[in-house]
Amino acid sequence: MNLTPVYEKWRQETLEEGLQQGLQQGLQQGLQHEKTLVLRQLTRRIGSLSSNSIAQVKALALSQIELLGEDHSIFPALMIWMDGCDRSLEKCDRHFPSPKMTEG
C-alpha cells in the first residue's frame, strides 16, 4: 500500500487549514486595531466616551469602522446616532450615519 498520496493529501489539507486560520486571526487583529484607532480619534476629537459609546463602536461592522477611519466628517452624525440608540445595539433601529447623511 502506497501511503505517499494519502500523506500528501493530508499535508495539503493541513497547510490550507493553517493558512485559513492564520488569515482569520490576522483579519480579526486588523479589525481590533481599526476599532482602537477610531476610538482614539473619537476621544481626541470629542473628549472621553461613555462605556456605552465604546461598546457601540466596538460592535460596528468592518465597513462602518473603515468609513469612520476614512471620513472624520461623519463623527458628529455618529455621536447623534449613538445618543439615539438604546443601551443594546439590537434595539437601535436607526441606521448608521453615512457621508450622505452629513452633507447639506
C-alpha positions as CSV (number, residue, x, y, z in Angstrom):
1,M,0.0,0.0,0.0
2,N,1.4,3.4,-1.0
3,L,0.9,6.0,1.7
4,T,2.5,8.9,-0.2
5,P,-0.7,10.1,-1.9
6,V,-2.6,9.9,1.4
7,Y,0.2,11.7,3.2
8,E,0.4,14.4,0.5
9,K,-3.4,15.0,0.6
10,W,-3.3,15.2,4.4
11,R,-0.3,17.6,4.3
12,Q,-2.0,19.9,1.7
13,E,-5.3,19.9,3.7
14,T,-3.4,20.7,6.9
15,L,-1.4,23.5,5.2
16,E,-4.6,25.0,3.8
17,E,-6.4,24.8,7.2
18,G,-3.4,26.5,8.9
19,L,-3.3,29.3,6.3
20,Q,-7.1,29.9,6.7
21,Q,-6.8,30.1,10.5
22,G,-3.9,32.5,10.2
23,L,-5.8,34.7,7.7
24,Q,-8.8,34.8,10.0
25,Q,-6.7,35.7,13.0
26,G,-4.9,38.4,11.0
27,L,-8.2,39.9,9.9
28,Q,-9.6,39.9,13.5
29,Q,-6.4,41.6,14.8
30,G,-6.6,44.2,12.0
31,L,-10.3,44.9,12.8
32,Q,-9.4,45.3,16.5
33,H,-6.6,47.7,15.6
34,E,-9.0,49.7,13.4
35,K,-11.6,49.9,16.2
36,T,-8.9,51.0,18.6
37,L,-7.7,53.7,16.2
38,V,-11.3,55.0,15.6
39,L,-11.9,55.1,19.4
40,R,-8.7,57.1,19.9
41,Q,-9.7,59.5,17.1
42,L,-13.1,60.0,18.6
43,T,-11.7,60.6,22.0
44,R,-9.2,63.1,20.7
45,R,-11.9,64.9,18.8
46,I,-14.8,65.0,21.2
47,G,-13.4,64.0,24.6
48,S,-14.0,61.0,26.8
49,L,-16.6,58.4,25.6
50,S,-19.1,56.6,27.8
51,S,-18.7,52.9,28.2
52,N,-21.9,52.6,26.1
53,S,-20.4,54.6,23.3
54,I,-17.3,52.5,23.4
55,A,-19.3,49.3,23.2
56,Q,-21.3,50.6,20.3
57,V,-18.2,51.5,18.3
58,K,-16.7,48.0,19.1
59,A,-19.8,46.4,17.8
60,L,-19.7,48.1,14.4
61,A,-19.1,46.1,11.2
62,L,-15.8,46.4,9.4
63,S,-17.3,48.5,6.6
64,Q,-18.6,51.0,9.2
65,I,-15.2,51.1,11.0
66,E,-13.4,51.7,7.7
67,L,-15.8,54.6,6.9
68,L,-15.1,56.2,10.3
69,G,-11.4,55.8,9.8
70,E,-11.5,57.4,6.3
71,D,-14.1,60.1,6.7
72,H,-13.9,62.1,10.0
73,S,-16.7,64.4,8.9
74,I,-19.2,61.8,10.0
75,F,-18.1,61.9,13.6
76,P,-20.9,64.4,14.6
77,A,-23.5,62.2,12.9
78,L,-22.1,59.2,14.6
79,M,-22.4,60.8,18.0
80,I,-26.1,61.7,17.3
81,W,-26.7,58.1,16.2
82,M,-25.1,56.7,19.3
83,D,-27.1,59.1,21.5
84,G,-30.3,57.8,19.8
85,C,-29.5,54.2,20.4
86,D,-30.7,52.3,23.4
87,R,-28.1,50.6,25.6
88,S,-28.4,47.5,23.5
89,L,-27.3,47.8,19.9
90,E,-30.1,45.3,18.8
91,K,-32.6,47.9,19.9
92,C,-31.1,50.7,17.8
93,D,-33.5,51.0,14.9
94,R,-31.8,54.0,13.2
95,H,-29.2,53.5,10.5
96,F,-25.6,54.1,11.0
97,P,-24.6,57.5,9.6
98,S,-23.3,57.6,6.1
99,P,-21.4,60.5,4.3
100,K,-24.7,61.4,2.5
101,M,-26.4,62.0,5.9
102,T,-23.7,64.6,6.9
103,E,-23.9,66.6,3.7
104,G,-26.1,69.6,3.3
